[in-house]
Amino acid sequence: MELHQLRYFVAVAELGSFTRAAEKCDVAQPSLSQQIIKLEKELRHPLFERLGRTIRLTDAGRALYDHAVGVLAGVDEIRDRVTAATDPNRGTVAVGAIPTIAPYLLPPLLKSFAKKFPKATLTLHENLTDAVLRSCLAGEVDVGVIASPVANDVLHSEPLFTEPLLLAMPASHRLVKKRTVALDDLAEEPFVLMSELHCLGDQIVGFCRQRGYSPTVRCQGVQLLTIQELVAQGHGVSLIPAMAHEMDRGRRCEYRSLAAPTPTRTIHLIWHKDRYQSPVVKEFIRTLRDYAAKNVG
């Protein structure tokens, strides 16, 4: 059994596809498939059920997966420790972040960090909240940035900053003349929201229900940029995080502050409590805290 076989196996298990796993591992698909077959022969058990295009782990595969993830995380930790011992300014920082945070908060932060630590390698994994949590638990990312609290004994979670949500509406909307809008004023308005896969959509629905109504959802999307464009084209209104509003330099929408109690979201920083943190990872966390305090908080 070799490490690259375990990496191939974990990639197939997580992606559910030999083709995508081969792309991720930067190897030809026949070679990857051959290594999986060798692994199955060595273990004397099939690891995957192949049902047409669907690939599922067998009982043996599920048992191997948990151990393989731990082994690979341990190997990465060894590499990090050796790198830190020889050059504390060199190393890899893997950051997981949700799509409503990643493009707005991280690019300027990563640019600032790269200037301070030019030898460090930064990798960004953009995914939904549950996937970021799984990546932190599995040791696939060093740090996660999400928009909801975490109740998990294994993960450290700390609030980074709180930001308001702003009303986004088309330029022709009846409420444009107001400087501040109450959430109650939107009870009869059609909403454009992130899909139910994203925590932001659920949070907005929750804010409306606290005011005694359930919003009428006319459209849903999976990117804030799409939501903003749909609003600009008159499909409805939405609530947009302040950081996304600041990046809307073309001002596709009209934005207004919401009256108290103002809807907000709190950005949380998370990491595995027991996972080794290299000096460069610790510096990244410190840089993230400082950047948020100076530029956002």
C-alpha positions in Angstrom: 0.0 0.0 0.0 1.4 3.4 -1.1 0.5 6.9 -0.2 -0.4 7.9 -3.8 -2.9 5.0 -3.8 -4.5 6.4 -0.7 -4.6 9.9 -2.2 -6.3 8.5 -5.4 -8.8 6.5 -3.3 -9.7 9.5 -1.2 -10.2 11.7 -4.2 -12.5 9.2 -5.9 -14.5 8.7 -2.6 -14.9 12.5 -2.2 -15.6 13.4 -5.8 -17.6 10.3 -6.7 -15.9 10.2 -10.1 -12.8 8.5 -11.4 -12.5 11.2 -14.1 -12.7 14.1 -11.7 -10.4 12.4 -9.2 -7.8 11.9 -12.0 -8.0 15.6 -12.8 -7.6 16.6 -9.2 -4.6 14.3 -8.7 -3.1 15.3 -12.1 -2.8 11.8 -13.3 -4.2 9.9 -16.3 -7.5 8.2 -15.5 -6.3 4.7 -16.6 -3.3 5.0 -14.2 -5.6 6.1 -11.3 -8.0 3.2 -12.0 -5.1 0.7 -12.1 -3.8 1.9 -8.7 -7.3 1.6 -7.2 -7.5 -2.0 -8.5 -4.1 -2.8 -7.0 -5.3 -1.4 -3.7 -8.4 -3.5 -3.8 -6.4 -6.7 -4.6 -4.0 -6.0 -1.7 -6.9 -5.5 0.7 -8.9 -8.4 -0.8 -12.0 -6.4 -0.9 -13.8 -4.1 -3.4 -13.7 -0.5 -2.3 -16.3 0.9 -4.6 -19.7 -0.2 -6.0 -19.8 0.8 -9.7 -23.5 1.2 -10.6 -23.4 2.8 -14.1 -22.2 6.3 -13.6 -22.7 6.2 -9.9 -19.8 5.3 -7.6 -20.4 4.4 -4.0 -18.1 3.2 -1.2 -18.5 -0.4 0.0 -18.4 -1.2 3.7 -14.7 -1.9 3.2 -14.3 1.4 1.4 -16.0 3.3 4.2 -13.7 1.7 6.7 -10.6 2.5 4.7 -11.7 6.1 4.0 -11.7 7.2 7.7 -8.2 5.8 8.2 -6.8 7.0 4.9 -7.9 10.6 5.6 -6.1 10.4 8.9 -3.0 8.9 7.4 -2.8 11.6 4.7 -3.4 14.4 7.2 -0.5 12.9 9.3 1.8 12.9 6.3 1.0 16.5 5.5 1.7 17.4 9.1 5.1 15.7 9.0 5.9 17.7 5.8 4.8 20.9 7.5 6.9 20.3 10.6 10.0 19.5 8.6 9.4 22.6 6.5 8.9 24.8 9.6 12.1 23.4 11.2 14.2 24.4 8.1 12.5 27.7 7.2 9.6 29.0 9.3 8.6 31.5 6.6 8.0 28.8 4.1 5.1 26.4 4.0 1.5 26.0 2.8 -1.6 27.6 4.1 -4.9 25.9 2.9 -7.9 28.2 3.5 -11.5 27.1 3.2 -14.2 29.7 2.7 -17.8 30.0 1.7 -18.7 31.7 -1.6 -20.4 34.7 0.0 -17.1 35.5 1.8 -14.2 34.2 -0.3 -14.2 36.7 -3.3 -14.8 39.7 -1.1 -12.6 39.2 2.0 -9.8 37.0 1.0 -8.2 38.4 -2.2 -6.9 41.6 -0.6 -5.9 39.7 2.5 -4.0 37.1 0.6 -2.2 39.8 -1.4 -1.2 41.5 1.9 0.0 38.1 3.4 1.9 37.2 0.3 4.0 40.4 0.5 4.9 39.5 4.1 5.6 35.8 3.4 6.6 35.5 -0.3 7.9 32.0 0.3 4.5 30.7 1.5 2.1 28.9 -0.7 -1.6 29.8 -0.3 -4.4 27.6 -1.6 -8.1 28.6 -1.4 -10.8 26.0 -1.2 -14.2 27.7 -1.9 -17.1 25.6 -0.8 -20.4 25.5 1.1 -20.4 25.6 4.9 -20.7 21.8 5.5 -17.9 21.1 3.1 -15.6 23.6 4.7 -16.4 22.0 8.1 -15.6 18.6 6.7 -12.4 19.8 5.2 -11.3 21.3 8.6 -12.1 18.0 10.4 -10.3 16.0 7.8 -7.2 18.2 7.9 -7.6 19.2 4.3 -7.6 22.9 5.1 -5.8 24.7 7.9 -8.3 27.5 8.5 -12.0 27.9 7.6 -13.9 31.2 7.2 -17.7 30.8 7.5 -20.8 32.8 8.4 -22.4 30.7 11.1 -21.3 29.5 14.6 -20.0 26.0 15.0 -21.0 23.6 17.8 -18.2 21.0 17.6 -15.9 19.8 20.3 -13.1 19.2 17.8 -13.2 22.5 16.0 -12.1 25.9 17.4 -14.5 28.6 16.4 -14.1 32.4 17.1 -16.1 35.3 15.8 -14.0 37.5 13.5 -16.3 40.4 12.9 -20.0 41.2 12.4 -21.3 43.0 9.3 -24.7 44.4 8.4 -26.9 43.2 5.5 -28.1 46.0 3.2 -31.2 46.2 1.1 -30.5 45.8 -2.6 -33.2 46.9 -5.0 -33.6 48.0 -8.6 -33.0 51.7 -9.4 -36.7 52.2 -10.2 -38.0 50.8 -6.9 -40.6 52.7 -4.9 -38.3 52.6 -1.8 -35.3 54.3 -3.4 -36.3 57.7 -2.1 -35.9 56.4 1.5 -32.5 56.7 3.2 -33.3 53.8 5.6 -35.8 51.0 5.0 -37.6 48.9 7.6 -37.6 45.1 7.0 -41.4 45.3 7.6 -41.6 47.5 4.4 -40.6 44.4 2.4 -43.3 42.1 3.5 -45.1 42.3 0.1 -42.0 42.4 -2.0 -40.7 39.5 -4.1 -37.3 38.4 -3.0 -34.2 37.1 -4.9 -32.2 34.8 -2.6 -29.3 32.5 -2.5 -30.4 28.8 -2.9 -31.2 26.8 0.2 -27.7 25.2 0.0 -26.3 28.5 1.2 -26.6 29.7 4.8 -27.2 33.3 3.7 -30.6 32.5 2.1 -31.8 30.7 5.3 -30.6 33.6 7.4 -32.5 36.2 5.4 -35.7 34.0 5.6 -35.1 33.9 9.4 -34.9 37.7 9.7 -38.2 38.1 7.8 -39.9 35.5 9.9 -38.8 37.4 13.0 -40.8 40.3 11.6 -43.9 38.2 11.2 -43.8 37.2 7.5 -42.2 34.6 5.2 -40.7 36.2 2.1 -42.0 35.4 -1.3 -39.1 34.0 -3.2 -39.3 34.8 -6.9 -35.7 33.7 -7.9 -32.8 31.8 -6.4 -29.1 31.8 -7.3 -25.8 30.3 -6.1 -23.6 33.4 -6.5 -24.1 36.9 -5.0 -23.1 38.4 -8.3 -26.1 36.7 -9.9 -28.4 37.8 -7.1 -27.3 41.4 -7.6 -27.8 41.3 -11.4 -31.3 39.7 -10.9 -32.2 42.5 -8.5 -30.9 45.2 -10.9 -33.1 43.7 -13.7 -36.2 44.1 -11.5 -36.8 40.5 -10.4 -37.1 41.5 -6.8 -35.2 42.7 -3.7 -32.6 41.1 -1.6 -30.3 41.5 1.4 -26.7 41.7 0.5 -23.7 41.5 2.9 -21.9 44.8 3.3 -18.6 43.4 1.9 -20.4 42.4 -1.3 -21.9 45.9 -1.6 -18.5 47.5 -1.3 -17.2 45.3 -4.2 -20.2 46.3 -6.5 -18.2 49.1 -8.1 -20.6 49.2 -11.1 -23.5 49.8 -8.7 -25.9 47.6 -10.5 -28.4 47.9 -7.6 -29.5 50.7 -5.3 -28.5 49.9 -1.7 -30.0 51.2 1.5 -29.4 50.6 5.2 -32.0 48.7 7.1 -33.6 50.1 10.2 -33.0 48.6 13.6 -33.0 45.8 14.5 -30.5 45.6 11.6 -30.0 42.2 10.1 -26.4 41.2 10.4 -24.2 38.1 10.0 -21.1 37.2 12.0 -18.0 35.8 10.2 -16.3 33.0 12.1 -12.8 31.7 11.9 -12.4 27.9 12.5 -9.7 25.3 12.7 -9.0 21.8 14.1 -8.1 22.1 17.7 -5.7 19.1 17.6 -4.1 19.7 14.2 -0.5 21.0 14.1 -0.2 24.7 13.0 3.0 25.7 11.3 4.5 29.1 12.0 3.2 30.3 8.6 -0.3 29.2 9.4 -0.2 30.9 12.8 1.0 34.1 11.0 -1.9 33.8 8.5 -4.4 33.6 11.4 -2.8 36.7 13.0 -2.9 38.5 9.7 -6.5 37.6 9.1 -7.5 38.9 12.6 -5.5 42.2 12.1 -6.9 42.7 8.6 -10.5 42.2 9.8 -10.0 44.6 12.7 -8.5 47.4 10.5 -10.6 47.0 7.4 -13.8 45.4 8.3 -14.5 45.3 12.0 
